[in-house]
Amino acid sequence: MAYTALYRKFRPKTFSEVVGQDHVIQTLKNQIKSGRIGHAYLLTGGRGTGKTSTAKILARAMNCLNPKDGEPCNECEICKASLERNINRCCRNGCSIK
């Protein structure tokens, strides 16, 4: 049986599952709902504060075909592909990797 790191097994899939960052989550959800999304976000903090999880949820919510109250639906093809990691990734130089 393959080992799965705990941070991957228990990573939140929606903003409502993120714990301890209520002010940040509310701000991001409001921006998604209003359609006024910034061109860049800087997520800072120590280890284990939810930076990567928040960034992944934010990316999914921005690209979601059917967002619900600022949250990604996790049911459309874009959300499913993101959750399954079947999306193209970009290199640092901008080329696409499949």
N, C-alpha and C positions, 0 to 999 in steps of 0.2 A: 504494500500500500504506500502510495506516495505521500510524503510529508507536505503539508500546507501550512505556511506561517500563519500565526494567529491574526496578524493585521490584515491578511488577505481573506481569511475565512470570515472574519467579523467586520469587514469594512462596511460602513453605512452605504445604502443605495439611494437614499432620499435625504433631503435637508432635515426632515423631521426626525431622522434617526441620529443626526449629529448631536453630541452631548457637550454642553459647556460653552457653546459659541452662539448663544441665542441672538445677540445683537448683530453679529456678522451675518448669520443666516437670514434674519429678518430683512436686513438691508439688501442682500443678494436676491431674495425672493421678490421684494418690492421692485427691484430693477428689472427682473425677468417679467413680472406681471405688467409693468408699464411700458416695456419694450425699450427702455432707455438704458442700454448696456454700455459700459465703458469700454474703451479700446484696449485697456490693460488693467490687470489686477495684481497687486503685490501681497502675497500671503506670507506672513512672517510669524515666527514663534519657535519654541523649543520642540524637541522630539515628542511625538505623540499628541500634538495639539490639534490634529485634524487638517493640516494644510493640504496634503495630497488628496485626502478624501473629499474635502470641500471643493478643490479644483476639479476633480473628476465629476462630481455631481453638478457643478456649475457648467462645465462643458456639455454634459448630457442635457441639462435643462435648456441651454442656449440653442442646441441643435435639435431638440425634441420636436416631433411633428404635432403632438397633442399635449402640451404642458398643462398641468392641472394646478392652479393656484400657485404658480411659480415653481412647482416641482416637476421633475421629469416623469413621464408616464411609465417608463420602463417596460412598455408594451409595443411601441412602434419599432419598425425595423432599425432605425438609427440607435435607439436606446438598447435594443437587444444586441446589436453588433458591438456596441461599446461595452456592454456588460460581459460579452463573450470574448472580448479582445480581438474581434475579427475586423478591425478597422485599419486603414492605412496609417502608418506612423511617419512622421517627418524627421529627417536628419537635421543636424545643426545647420547644414548648408542649404536646406530647403528642398532636397530631393525626396521623392516619395519611396517608401519601402513597403513591400507587400508581404 
